Amino acid sequence: MWNDENLVKTLKEGGVVVMPTDTLYGIVGSVQNKNTVERIYKIRNRTEKKPCIILVGDLHELRKFNIILTDAQEKEIEKYKEPTSFILECSDANLTYLHRGTKTLAFRLPNLKELRDLLLKTGPLIAPSANIEGLPTAENIIEAKKYFGSLADLYIDSGRISGKASKLIKLHKDGSVSILRE
């Protein structure tokens, strides 16, 4: 599913895709394409000041965001086996379109090797859940198509997914954490 050539091509070319992630269906696109990011915000009717979670294939990818993890932060990330997104400081003004003025970004390194492999091919992906803000997350492609119709460029069907959103943790430079969502 995640090694589909059309999927990789669509994402690399700035397309918007509804696909399974390691938690739920997401509406995803390249974080390196500002137009794609803005398009996803518009399609989802997402609050402008609310950053989205970014999926990465490897922790070294954080360097693309001018984020260098401390040893304490890396050790903390390694503790979590369930899907967990980590909020880190990112004050890079060139990335305002991602951090939306909050000067923080949330990242998740999926446990699923196939998904990490896809991310290494496409680069990091912005990955909010597949729904219009305030409505339930789509649990299948039919529900996702009702939300987005032709606004998404590609749909990847993986049957019904009724997981839950990832745990959300703010990770401080000293390695201490603040749990924001269980």
N, C-alpha and C positions, 0 to 999 in steps of 0.2 A: 504494500500500500504506500509506504513512505519512500520507496525507491522508484516510484513512477517518474519516468523521464518528463512527461508533460507537467507534472507537479513541480519538479525542479525548474523547468524552463519558465513556467508561469510566474513562480516566485522571483526568479532572477530577473525577469523582465518587468518587475514592478506590479504584478497582478495581485489580486485579493482572492484568497482561497478560504473556503470553509472546510475544515478537516479535523479529524480527531487529534487531540494532543495527549499528554499523559494523564490528563484529568477529565476533561470535557471536550465537546466540540468547540473549536475556536474559530474566529475569523482572523486570519493571519496575513501578514505581508512583511516585506523587507524593512527593517529599521533603518537601513542605509538609504532608503528612498523616501524623502520627506513628503512627496505627493501621495505615495501609497499610505503613509501613516495618517495624513490628513483625510484621505478618502475613507479609511476605516473609521475614523472618528465621526465623519459625516454619516456614513452608512448605518452605524450603530446608534447615532444620536447621543454619543457619549459626551459627558460633561467635559468641556474644554480644559479645565484645570486639573483633571484627574489622569495621571500617567497610567499607562498599560504595562502589564507584565511582559517581559522580554525573555524568550526562550533562547538559550545558548547551547551549543554542542560541546563546549569545553570551557572551563573557567578562564583559560588564557584569552578567550574572546572578550573578556571584560576590558582588556587593554584598548580595544576599539572605542571604548567609552571613557578613556583616560582614567580608568579605575584600576588601582593596584591593591590587591587584598593584603592585609597584614597577616602574619602567621596565625594570630589569634582568630581572625575572621575565617581563614581557610579551615582551621581545626573545627570551628563551630559548624561550618557548612557540611563537613564530612560526617557529623553526628546524625544528620537527618536522613532517614531511609524513605519516609513517605514523601509524596510531592510537596515541596516547600519552596516558596518564593522568598527571596531575601532582598530587602530594601537597603540600598547602599547610597552613600553621598556621591553626587555627581554635579559639580557646579559649572561644568563646561558650557559656556554661553552658546557654542555651536550646536549643542544638543537640547536647546530649549524646546524644540518641537517634540522631543521625547519626554523630557522631565516636566514640561508645562509650567516652568517657573518654580517648581517645588525643590529643585536642586537635589533630587533623589531619583533613583531608578530601581525598579524591582526586576530581579532576574531569577530564572529557574533553570537548573540543569536537569533535564528529564532523566529518570532512571532507565528508560527504554533505549537500548542501544540503537535500534533502527531509527528512532526519532532523532537521537543525537547525531547519527550519521547523516541524516537529511540536513540537519542544521549546519553541519560542517561543509556541506555542498552549497547551501543557499546563503549562509551567513545568518546572523541572529534575526529572529522574527518577533515582531510585535504580535501578541497573542491574547487579546481579550476574549471572553466567552462569546459564543455565537448566539447573540440575542440583541434585541433593541434594549437600550438601558432602561432598567426598571421592570422589564418583563422576564419571565422564566427563560433559562438557557435552553436552547434547542437540544433535544435528546436524540434526534435523528435528522436525516437530511430533508425529509418532507417538512418538518417544523422549521428548519433553517431556511428552506426555499420560501416558506410563507413570510418569513421576516425579510429576506434579502432579495428574492427573485433573481432578476438579471443583473443586480448590482455587484454580485460576486462573479469573478471570472471563472472559477472552477469549484466544484463540490467533490469531496472525497468521502465516499460512503463507507462507514464501518459499522453499520447496523445501529442498534440502540445503545446509547451511552448515558447512564444515569449516575455518573460519579459525582464527586463534589469538588468545589474549588480547592486549590492548594492552600496549605497553611501559609500564613503571611507573617514574616518576621522582619523587624528592623534590626540590622546588624551594625553595631557601633564599632569604631576603629579598635577599641580595646577588646573586642570579641564578645562583649556583653550583648544581650538581646532584649528586645521588647516584642512580645507576641501580640500581633494586631488582629489575627484571625486564626482560630483553631482549625 
